[in-house]
Amino acid sequence: MTGIVTAPKLNLLTDALAQAIERHPTRNVLVEMRAQSRDFPLLEVFEVLAHAEGKVAAGTKIAYVVTGRKVPSVKRFFEDLAEKRGLAFRMFAARREALEWLDARQESVAH
């Protein structure tokens, strides 16, 4: 994916991830992206997570590594709302932290 990250682009990415997970079952997914210059709008966070709900298999952990600038200000909101929707999505500034979270025991999904 290139260009500004938008809800429709993330929804397409979620669809592709869900299809890949269905074909090649896994419980851990690492997504790396470069931060954009603008913050991700809160309404788009709702849209992305509503789209992902029911598409991503239960128990799947998706770690988003955001590089290029500080992790977006919506990080905590994104993670909390994802958790309320039954999704284990987290944002990280460093790949190592993301891999540690992905490798953590399944009981540790909540943050």
PEKACOR-V24775 format. One record per backbone hydrogen bond with DSSP energy under -1.0 kcal/mol. NH is the residue of the N-H (numbers start at 0). CO is the residue of the C=O. Records with the same first field share a line. If there is no record, write none. Layout:
NH=CO ; CO
This chain:
9=5
10=6
11=7
12=8
13=9
14=10
15=11
16=12
17=13
18=14
19=15
20=16
21=17
22=18
23=19
28=60
30=62
32=64
34=66
44=40
45=41
46=42
47=43
48=44
49=45
50=46
51=47
52=48
54=51
55=51
59=56
60=26
61=87
62=28
63=89
64=30
65=91
66=32
74=71
77=73
78=74
79=75
80=76
81=77
82=78
83=79
84=80
85=82
86=81
88=86
89=61
91=63
97=93
98=94
99=95
100=96
101=97
102=98
107=104
108=105
